[in-house]
Amino acid sequence: MNSEPSLPYQAYFPDEIQAMLREGTDPHASLVERFLRDPSIRCSTVEKQAFVEQHYLITKALISPHSTEDIISFATEILSLPDTRAGYIIEAGCYKGSSTAKFSIAAGLAGRQLVVFDSFQGLPAHNEEHGMSIEGREVIFNEGDFSGSLEEVRHNVATYGNIDACTFIPGWFEETMKNCPSPVAAAYLDVDLRLSTRQCLAAIYPRLAPGGSIYSQDGHLPLILGLLEDKYFWETELGYTCPSLEGIRKGKLVKITKPPSEL
């Protein structure tokens, strides 16, 4: 009997993706072509091509636990923001700074500031048991996993990205998210834990501009899915109408969009 999970998408794990990209193969190459042709992206074809080339260069140079789909999706969000939607770009969870370097380039092109939240000590102590991801892979997160020092991340962003577009906020989300700037135009979460996701959403969503989106890269984790689909969390704890959840249970990346009329 086939014990593999039935998925509505092709699952590629971070180590597989990075190996493929280093060999010159990208399972999400069609998204790159769409990005280059997209007229809604507010930069030139030369700038888009340079962004794509730098994305691949950074992926080969640094540990990059994300896919081209993840990066291109959020870069498109940043580069398509209308002038009428003021606000900061937020990244929560940056590891070694690969995604930060890429998003900093997009933020710079859009004339936005990228505010980066991370403990720079890895994951906090926790008692969460994630079991199996929806892709059928066992998930174990240990205290200290995914640690990159602030100095290391700053060096990587300065080398490969746009350090001038970045502000770094070190510390645990429980404390630092209290100082999240407002308004937020768009945000990207790669924080792995349910508690961390809850802390980030509780701080960012009220500050998110109407019509703005928060992307979670943790949509393959059952505990995170349970939180995102929890009506009580959105309506009672946060006091908002449940947002739209584009991509939920269809891939790792979930786009959480605030209704345009909701303040």
N, C-alpha and C positions, 0 to 999 in steps of 0.2 A: 504494500500500500504506500502511496506517495504521501509523506508526512509534511511536505513543504507547504507553507501557508499560501492560500489563494489571494493574490494581491491585484488591485486594479492598476498597478504600475510596475515597472521594472525596478527592482531594488538594487542599488549599487552602494556598497559600504565604503566609508571614507578611504580606507587603505587601498581598496580596489580602484576607486576613482583616481587617487593620486598616482598609482602605478600606471593606469591607462593614459593619463595626461602626460606623464613623463615619457611615454612611448609614442606620443603624438596622436593618440586616439581620444576623442571626447564623445561620450554617449549623449551629450546634450549640445552637439555642434549645431543642430537646427535652430536652437534658441539663440545662438550667437548670430546666425544669419538673420533671424527675425529682428534682433536688437539693432543690427547694422542698418536695416531697412526701415525701422520704425520711425515715422515722421513726428510722432508725439514726443520723442526724446529731444530735449532742448539743448543740443550741442551739435557740432558739425560732424560730418562723416569721418573726417580725419581724427577728431577727438574720440569718437566712438571706437575707431580702429585701434588707436593708441591705447585706449582703456582695455580692450580685449587682449592685445598683445602683452600688456603689463600684467593682466590677470594670469595669463599662462606662465609668464616669467616668474611671478611671485609663487605660484603653485609649485613650480619646480624647485624654487629656492628655499621655501619654508614649509614646515608642517602645516597642512591645510585640510582640516577635517570638514570639508564642505564640497559641494559640487558646483560646476559652472551654472547649473540651474539656480542654486541658492543665490549666488553672487549676481548673476545677470538680472534676476527677478528684483532684487532690492536696489541694484544700481538703476534699473529702469524706473522704479518708484521715485528715487531721489531726483533723477534727471528729467522726470515728467511733472514735478511739482509746479503748480501754477503760482505766479507771483502773489496771488490773493491768499495763498495759504502760508502765512508766516510761520516760522518756528525752527527749532533745532532738529538735527538728526541724532538719534540715540542708538548706541550699540551697547548691549549688556552681555558680557561674556566675550572675551577677545583672545584667550589662550596666548599664542605666541605673536599675534598681531597680523597674521596673513589677511584675514577678512578686514581688519581695521585699515590696513594699507590700501586695500582695494576700495573700500567705502570712502576713505579719505580723499581719494582721487575724484570720485563721483561728487562728493560734497563740495570739493573745491571748484569743480566745473559748474556746480549749481549755485555757487556763492553762499553756501550754508556752512555752519559749524557742526562738526561731528563730536559729540560728547560721549566718551567711552567710560563705562562703568565696569570695574572688575576688582576682585579682591587682590589680584596679582600674587595669590598664594594657593591657587587651585580651589577645588570645591570645598565647602565648609563641612564640618562634622554633621552627620544626619543619620536618620534611621529608616530612610525610605527603601523599600524593596520593590524594584521595578520589574522583576521577573523577565518575561520575554517581550521583545518589541513586536509590533504588528508585522514586522518582516521575518519574525521567527528566529531572531538572534537573542541570546541571553544578555541581559543588561546588568552590569554591576558597576556602581559608581563608588569609589573610595575617597575618603577625605584626602585632599591634596592633589587629586587627579586634575589634569589640564592646567598645570601651573606654568605661568610665564611671568618673570619679574617685570616690574614697570620699566626698568632700564632696558631690558631685552626688547620689550614691545616698542618702546620709544625708538630704539635703534633700528628695528626692522621697519617701522613706519617711515622714519627719516630716510632710510636707504631706498625703500621701494615705493613709498606713497607720498602723501602731502602732509607733512607734520604740522604745517602752519594752519591746517584746517581742523586740527584736533585739540580737544581739551580732555585730560585724563583725570578720572575721579577714582582714586584707589580706596578700597575698603569693602566691608561686607554690605550687601544690598539692604539689609535690615536698617542700617544707619545711613548709607550714602544716598539711597533713593529718596530720602526725605528732602534732599537738596536737588532733586531733578529739576532742570530749568523748564520754563514754560514760555510760550506754547511749544508743543512737540509737533513737528510736521510729519515725521515718520520714525519708526523704531524697529530694531532688529534684536531678537532675543535668541541666544544660544547658551542656555544656563543649566540645562540637563535636569535639574531637580524641580519637583512640584512646588516646594516651599519657595525657592528662588523665583520661579515663574510667577507665583502668587504675589510675592513682594514687588516684583517689577511691574506687573500689570496694575496692582493697586496704586502705585505711584504714577505710572506713565499714562494710563488710560484717562484719568480725569484731566490731565494736561494736554491730551491729544486733540488737535484741531478737528472740528467737525469734518467728516469725510476722510480723515487721515487714517493711516493703517499701521498696525504693528505686525511684524512678521516673526513667527516662531519657527526655529529650525528643529524643534523637538517634537514634531507632530507624529513621530513613530513610537513615542513612549506612552503606554497606557495611562500612567498617572497624570501626565500632562494633558492627554486627551480628555480624561475625566474632568479636569479642572476647566478646560476650555468649553466643554459642553455642559457645565454646571450652571443651570439657570439661577439657582440661589446665589452663587458667587457674583454673577453679573448684576442681578436685579436687587438683591437684598444687601449684600456686603458692599458692593460698589455704588449701587443706586442708579444704574443705567439700564436701558433696554439692551437685550442681548445683541451683540454685534453679529455681522455676517462672518462666517468662518469659511473662506474660500480654500479649497484643497483639503479640508478635514477628512482624514482617513483615506486620502488618495495619494499621499506622499509624505515626505518628511516636513515640507514647508507648508505652513498654514498662514494665510493672510487674514488678519483680524481687522475689520474695517468698521469705524464708528459711523453711525448714520449722519448724513450731511446736516440734518436739522438739530442734532443733539449737542448741547453745550456741556 
